[in-house]
Amino acid sequence: MSLPRLLIAVPLLTGVIASTTRAEAASLTVTWNASSTNADGTPLTDLAGYRLYFGTTQPACPGASFLTVPSPTAQPAAGQTVNHRVAGLNAGATYSVRVTAIDTSGNESACSPPVSGVAQPVFSVTPTVATNFGNVTTGGMVDRTFTVQNTSTASISGGANVGAPFSIASGGSFSLSPGASRTVTLRFQPTSAGSFASNVNFTAGGDTISRGVSGSATAGTAMTLSITKNGTGSGTVKSLRAGIACGSDCTEAVAPGTRAKLTATAASGSVFAGWSGACNGGTATCAVTVNTATTVTATFNAAVPVVRGLSRTRARVGGVGFTLTVRGRHFGASSVVQWNGAPRPTTFVNGKRLRITISADDLAAAGLVAVSVVTPGAETSETITFTITPPR
């Protein structure tokens, strides 16, 4: 076989070799011309692949240590190139590479001349130094952010992981186009007193970057955060950080200094009317810092139903019964359709649909029928007209 001519893409150095709290793995992309002829000049038709010999010093070639790269075709065309990325190298280190070709019978070509390049990570992570979360009270939590950026010319996918009492609060997996970045939020939430240290590992494209993280915790007395609900309607209040899901879990013991973001969500047919107690205002979210026993009240009121239309607006005297759908908004499970002021058995479909059954008796006389919706605890909606026409 002929000698493959070796080319190599040499990336620029962007960092330094890691210390014990900052370890980086990097990669090197190798490109070479594919072998297309045998040593006697005849076309090569049985190419199996290549062997890459590499190291921080000039590698022995041939030798016992090599990386096998399968050939994409057994009969390469003249001028065809092959690319292979070698991952898991030390960032900032210079590597020397040589390549040989192998046919399906195991015959190996002569070695290419050596070339060298500096290994570089395909992504970066900031901050570049170890992160200390400080001291927190047991049961409390502190968040810190890291920025992952794709420094390569190809899209990459990866993720981050760390051991307890540290955890990934958000951004634990990512896909980044060239030059794009993603914020990864790391959380320190110790449940016992002591000092803690770990490494958060970011991995993408076969490369790994580690950052040291540390923090300490002091035992403290938990404080109670309680949520109460008021009003004629219904809804839920949640706080992921404090563990509130009210609903069912309306009281939680939290560490002093915990800052809880509460979010109120009204149920169908209800509206959120505002906060009282340790929170105030009418927006759906509020934040409260728990330093003592704290109570927050969320008020939900039944919403005034609004009727927008009917599935049909007329029928003839003496007609057969049918199902009538009332369309609108602010309907709840307790909402009732009124037919000429008389409540009718009502099926709740969703916050915008109610159904009633119209019988033949309801169509016994011609005239206009007022249709409205009433929700207990709220005002009655405006009416909409259904017409019963005379016989022909």
C-alpha positions as CSV (number, residue, x, y, z in Angstrom):
1,M,0.0,0.0,0.0
2,S,1.1,3.6,-0.6
3,L,2.0,5.8,2.3
4,P,-0.9,8.0,3.5
5,R,-0.1,11.6,3.7
6,L,-0.9,13.0,7.1
7,L,-2.6,16.3,7.8
8,I,-3.6,17.7,11.2
9,A,-5.8,20.6,12.4
10,V,-3.9,22.4,15.1
11,P,-6.2,24.2,17.5
12,L,-5.1,27.3,19.4
13,L,-4.3,27.0,23.1
14,T,-7.0,28.5,25.3
15,G,-6.3,27.3,28.8
16,V,-3.7,25.8,31.0
17,I,-3.3,22.2,32.4
18,A,-5.7,21.7,35.3
19,S,-4.8,21.8,39.0
20,T,-6.3,19.3,41.4
21,T,-9.5,21.4,41.6
22,R,-9.7,22.1,37.8
23,A,-9.2,19.1,35.6
24,E,-9.8,19.3,31.8
25,A,-9.9,16.6,29.1
26,A,-9.5,17.8,25.6
27,S,-9.4,16.5,22.0
28,L,-7.4,16.7,18.8
29,T,-8.9,16.3,15.3
30,V,-6.7,14.4,12.8
31,T,-7.2,14.6,9.1
32,W,-5.3,12.6,6.4
33,N,-5.5,11.6,2.8
34,A,-7.0,8.2,2.3
35,S,-4.9,5.5,0.8
36,S,-6.2,4.8,-2.7
37,T,-3.5,2.6,-4.3
38,N,-1.4,-0.4,-3.3
39,A,2.4,-0.2,-3.1
40,D,2.6,-1.3,-6.7
41,G,0.3,1.4,-7.9
42,T,-2.7,-0.7,-8.5
43,P,-6.1,0.5,-7.1
44,L,-6.7,-0.3,-3.5
45,T,-10.0,-2.3,-3.1
46,D,-9.7,-3.9,0.3
47,L,-8.9,-1.1,2.7
48,A,-10.0,-2.0,6.3
49,G,-9.0,1.1,8.2
50,Y,-6.1,3.0,9.8
51,R,-4.0,2.9,12.9
52,L,-3.3,6.1,14.8
53,Y,-0.1,6.2,16.9
54,F,0.1,9.2,19.2
55,G,1.6,10.5,22.4
56,T,3.2,13.5,24.0
57,T,6.5,12.3,22.6
58,Q,7.0,11.0,19.1
59,P,5.3,7.6,19.1
60,A,6.8,4.3,18.0
61,C,5.4,3.4,14.6
62,P,4.5,0.7,14.1
63,G,4.1,-0.1,17.7
64,A,2.0,-2.0,20.3
65,S,-0.2,1.0,21.2
66,F,-2.5,2.5,18.6
67,L,-6.0,3.6,18.0
68,T,-8.0,1.8,15.2
69,V,-10.1,3.9,12.8
70,P,-12.3,2.0,10.4
71,S,-12.3,3.1,6.8
72,P,-15.6,4.4,5.5
73,T,-15.0,2.6,2.3
74,A,-12.9,-0.3,1.1
75,Q,-12.0,1.5,-2.2
76,P,-11.3,5.2,-1.5
77,A,-11.2,7.6,-4.4
78,A,-8.0,9.6,-5.0
79,G,-7.9,12.8,-2.9
80,Q,-10.4,11.5,-0.4
81,T,-9.7,12.7,3.2
82,V,-10.5,11.0,6.5
83,N,-11.2,12.8,9.8
84,H,-11.0,11.4,13.3
85,R,-11.3,13.1,16.6
86,V,-9.2,11.8,19.5
87,A,-10.9,12.6,22.8
88,G,-9.8,12.2,26.4
89,L,-6.5,14.0,26.0
90,N,-4.9,16.5,28.4
91,A,-5.9,20.1,27.6
92,G,-2.9,22.2,26.6
93,A,-0.6,19.2,26.0
94,T,1.2,18.8,22.6
95,Y,0.6,15.4,20.9
96,S,2.6,13.9,18.1
97,V,0.6,11.7,15.6
98,R,1.5,9.1,12.9
99,V,-0.9,7.1,10.8
100,T,-0.7,3.8,8.8
101,A,-3.3,2.0,6.6
102,I,-4.5,-1.6,7.1
103,D,-6.1,-3.8,4.5
104,T,-8.5,-6.6,5.2
105,S,-5.7,-9.2,5.3
106,G,-4.0,-7.2,8.1
107,N,-1.2,-5.8,6.0
108,E,0.0,-2.5,7.3
109,S,1.5,0.4,5.2
110,A,4.6,2.3,6.1
111,C,4.2,5.1,8.7
112,S,3.4,8.6,7.8
113,P,5.8,11.4,9.0
114,P,4.9,12.7,12.5
115,V,3.0,15.9,12.9
116,S,1.9,17.5,16.2
117,G,-0.9,19.7,17.6
118,V,-2.1,21.0,20.9
119,A,-5.2,19.3,22.5
120,Q,-8.0,21.7,23.3
121,P,-11.4,21.1,24.9
122,V,-14.5,21.4,22.7
123,F,-16.2,23.5,25.4
124,S,-15.3,25.8,28.3
125,V,-16.7,26.3,31.8
126,T,-16.7,29.4,33.8
127,P,-15.8,30.2,36.5
128,T,-12.4,28.5,36.0
129,V,-11.6,28.3,39.7
130,A,-13.0,26.3,42.6
131,T,-16.4,27.6,44.0
132,N,-17.1,27.9,47.7
133,F,-20.8,28.0,48.7
134,G,-20.0,29.5,52.1
135,N,-21.8,28.4,55.3
136,V,-25.5,27.6,55.5
137,T,-27.9,26.3,58.1
138,T,-28.8,22.7,57.8
139,G,-31.9,22.4,55.6
140,G,-31.1,25.6,53.8
141,M,-29.8,26.0,50.3
142,V,-27.5,28.1,48.2
143,D,-27.3,28.2,44.4
144,R,-24.4,29.1,42.2
145,T,-24.2,29.2,38.4
146,F,-21.7,28.0,35.9
147,T,-21.6,28.9,32.2
148,V,-20.9,26.1,29.6
149,Q,-19.9,27.4,26.1
150,N,-19.3,25.4,22.9
151,T,-15.8,26.5,21.7
152,S,-15.7,24.1,18.8
153,T,-17.0,24.4,15.2
154,A,-19.6,21.6,15.6
155,S,-22.7,21.1,17.7
156,I,-22.2,19.2,21.0
157,S,-24.4,17.6,23.6
158,G,-23.5,16.8,27.2
159,G,-24.4,17.2,30.8
160,A,-23.3,17.9,34.3
161,N,-23.3,15.8,37.5
162,V,-22.1,16.2,41.1
163,G,-22.4,14.3,44.4
164,A,-24.6,15.1,47.4
165,P,-25.1,17.4,49.3
166,F,-24.6,19.3,46.0
167,S,-27.0,18.8,43.1
168,I,-27.8,20.1,39.7
169,A,-30.8,22.4,40.1
170,S,-31.2,23.2,36.4
171,G,-29.3,22.9,33.1
172,G,-28.1,19.4,33.8
173,S,-28.2,18.4,30.2
174,F,-27.5,20.6,27.2
175,S,-27.1,20.7,23.4
176,L,-25.1,23.6,22.1
177,S,-24.5,24.9,18.6
178,P,-21.0,26.4,17.8
179,G,-20.4,29.4,20.1
180,A,-23.6,28.9,22.1
181,S,-23.7,28.8,25.9
182,R,-25.9,27.4,28.7
183,T,-26.2,28.2,32.3
184,V,-26.0,25.3,34.7
185,T,-27.2,26.0,38.3
186,L,-25.6,24.0,41.1
187,R,-27.3,23.8,44.5
188,F,-25.7,23.2,47.9
189,Q,-28.4,21.8,50.3
190,P,-26.8,20.0,53.3
191,T,-29.0,18.0,55.7
192,S,-26.3,17.7,58.4
193,A,-23.6,19.9,59.9
194,G,-20.1,19.6,58.6
195,S,-17.7,20.6,55.8
196,F,-18.3,19.2,52.3
197,A,-16.2,19.1,49.1
198,S,-16.8,17.6,45.7
199,N,-16.3,18.1,42.0
200,V,-18.9,19.0,39.5
201,N,-18.1,17.3,36.2
202,F,-19.2,18.7,32.9
203,T,-19.0,16.2,30.0
204,A,-19.6,16.8,26.2
205,G,-18.1,15.4,23.0
206,G,-15.9,13.0,24.9
207,D,-14.3,15.7,26.9
208,T,-14.7,16.3,30.6
209,I,-14.1,19.5,32.6
210,S,-14.2,19.4,36.4
211,R,-14.6,22.2,38.9
212,G,-14.0,21.9,42.7
213,V,-17.0,22.9,44.9
214,S,-17.1,23.2,48.7
215,G,-19.3,24.4,51.5
216,S,-20.1,24.0,55.2
217,A,-23.2,23.7,57.2
218,T,-24.2,24.6,60.8
219,A,-27.0,23.0,62.6
220,G,-30.0,25.3,63.1
221,T,-33.6,25.4,64.4
222,A,-36.2,25.0,61.6
223,M,-38.9,27.6,61.2
224,T,-42.4,26.9,60.0
225,L,-43.9,28.2,56.8
226,S,-47.7,27.8,56.6
227,I,-50.1,28.5,53.8
228,T,-53.8,29.1,54.3
229,K,-56.4,29.6,51.7
230,N,-59.4,31.9,51.8
231,G,-62.3,33.0,49.7
232,T,-65.3,31.6,47.8
233,G,-63.1,29.9,45.1
234,S,-60.3,27.3,45.1
235,G,-56.7,27.0,43.9
236,T,-53.2,25.8,44.8
237,V,-50.1,27.4,46.2
238,K,-46.6,25.9,45.4
239,S,-43.0,26.7,46.4
240,L,-40.4,24.2,45.1
241,R,-37.7,25.5,47.3
242,A,-39.7,25.3,50.5
243,G,-41.5,22.1,49.5
244,I,-45.0,23.6,49.7
245,A,-47.7,22.0,47.5
246,C,-50.9,23.3,48.9
247,G,-53.2,21.3,47.9
248,S,-52.1,18.7,50.2
249,D,-48.8,20.0,51.8
250,C,-49.5,23.5,53.3
251,T,-46.9,23.5,56.1
252,E,-43.2,23.0,55.9
253,A,-40.3,23.3,58.3
254,V,-37.5,25.2,56.7
255,A,-34.1,26.6,57.7
256,P,-34.0,30.1,59.0
257,G,-33.2,32.5,56.2
258,T,-34.9,30.4,53.5
259,R,-36.4,32.6,50.8
260,A,-39.5,30.9,49.4
261,K,-41.1,31.9,46.1
262,L,-44.8,31.2,46.3
263,T,-46.9,30.7,43.2
264,A,-50.8,30.8,43.3
265,T,-52.8,29.0,40.6
266,A,-56.6,29.4,40.6
267,A,-58.7,26.4,39.8
268,S,-61.1,26.4,36.9
269,G,-64.0,28.7,37.7
270,S,-62.0,30.7,40.2
271,V,-59.7,33.7,40.2
272,F,-56.7,34.6,42.4
273,A,-57.7,37.6,44.5
274,G,-54.5,38.4,46.3
275,W,-52.1,37.6,49.2
276,S,-52.2,38.6,52.9
277,G,-50.1,37.8,55.9
278,A,-46.4,37.7,55.2
279,C,-47.1,38.4,51.5
280,N,-49.2,41.1,49.9
281,G,-50.4,42.2,46.5
282,G,-52.4,40.7,43.7
283,T,-49.8,39.2,41.5
284,A,-49.7,35.4,41.3
285,T,-46.2,35.1,42.8
286,C,-44.7,36.5,46.0
287,A,-41.4,35.9,47.8
288,V,-41.0,35.6,51.5
289,T,-37.9,35.1,53.7
290,V,-38.6,32.8,56.6
291,N,-36.8,33.9,59.8
292,T,-39.6,33.2,62.2
293,A,-42.8,31.1,62.1
294,T,-44.5,32.6,59.0
295,T,-48.0,32.4,57.7
296,V,-49.2,33.4,54.2
297,T,-52.8,33.5,53.1
298,A,-53.9,33.2,49.5
299,T,-57.4,34.2,48.6
300,F,-59.3,32.6,45.7
301,N,-62.7,33.8,44.7
302,A,-65.3,32.2,42.5
303,A,-65.1,33.9,39.1
304,V,-68.2,35.5,37.5
305,P,-69.1,33.1,34.7
306,V,-69.2,34.5,31.2
307,V,-71.5,33.0,28.5
308,R,-70.2,33.5,25.0
309,G,-72.4,31.2,22.9
310,L,-74.5,28.1,22.5
311,S,-73.9,25.0,20.3
312,R,-77.3,25.8,18.8
313,T,-79.5,28.9,19.3
314,R,-82.9,27.7,18.0
315,A,-85.3,24.8,17.8
316,R,-88.9,24.3,16.5
317,V,-91.9,23.8,18.8
318,G,-92.6,20.1,19.2
319,G,-89.0,19.0,18.3
320,V,-87.1,16.2,19.9
321,G,-84.7,16.6,22.8
322,F,-81.0,17.3,22.3
323,T,-77.8,18.1,24.2
324,L,-77.0,21.8,24.5
325,T,-73.4,23.0,25.0
326,V,-72.9,26.4,26.7
327,R,-69.6,28.0,25.7
328,G,-67.9,30.7,27.7
329,R,-65.2,31.1,30.4
330,H,-64.8,31.0,34.2
331,F,-66.9,27.8,34.5
332,G,-66.3,25.6,37.5
333,A,-67.3,22.1,38.6
334,S,-70.1,23.7,40.7
335,S,-71.4,25.9,37.9
336,V,-75.1,25.4,36.9
337,V,-76.9,26.3,33.7
338,Q,-80.2,28.1,34.2
339,W,-83.0,27.7,31.6
340,N,-85.4,30.6,31.9
341,G,-84.2,31.1,35.5
342,A,-84.6,27.4,36.5
343,P,-81.5,25.5,37.3
344,R,-80.9,22.4,35.1
345,P,-78.7,19.3,35.8
346,T,-75.4,20.4,34.4
347,T,-72.3,18.5,33.2
348,F,-69.0,20.3,33.7
349,V,-66.8,19.7,30.6
350,N,-64.0,22.2,31.3
351,G,-63.6,25.8,32.2
352,K,-65.1,26.8,28.9
353,R,-67.8,24.2,28.3
354,L,-71.0,23.1,30.2
355,R,-73.7,20.8,28.9
356,I,-77.4,20.3,29.7
357,T,-80.1,18.1,28.2
358,I,-83.0,19.8,26.5
359,S,-86.1,17.6,26.5
360,A,-89.2,17.7,24.2
361,D,-91.2,19.2,27.1
362,D,-88.8,22.2,27.0
363,L,-89.8,22.8,23.4
364,A,-93.6,22.7,24.0
365,A,-94.2,26.4,23.5
366,A,-92.7,29.0,21.1
367,G,-90.8,31.9,22.6
368,L,-87.5,33.2,23.8
369,V,-85.6,31.3,26.5
370,A,-83.0,33.1,28.7
371,V,-79.9,30.9,29.2
372,S,-77.4,31.9,31.9
373,V,-74.8,30.3,34.2
374,V,-74.5,30.7,38.0
375,T,-71.5,29.6,40.1
376,P,-72.0,29.4,43.9
377,G,-70.2,32.3,45.6
378,A,-70.2,34.4,42.4
379,E,-72.6,36.6,40.5
380,T,-74.8,35.1,37.7
381,S,-73.6,35.5,34.2
382,E,-75.4,37.7,31.6
383,T,-78.1,35.8,29.7
384,I,-78.0,34.6,26.1
385,T,-81.1,33.9,24.1
386,F,-82.4,30.6,22.8
387,T,-85.3,30.8,20.3
388,I,-88.2,28.3,20.1
389,T,-89.8,29.0,16.8
390,P,-93.5,28.3,16.0
391,P,-94.5,25.4,13.8
392,R,-94.6,25.9,10.0
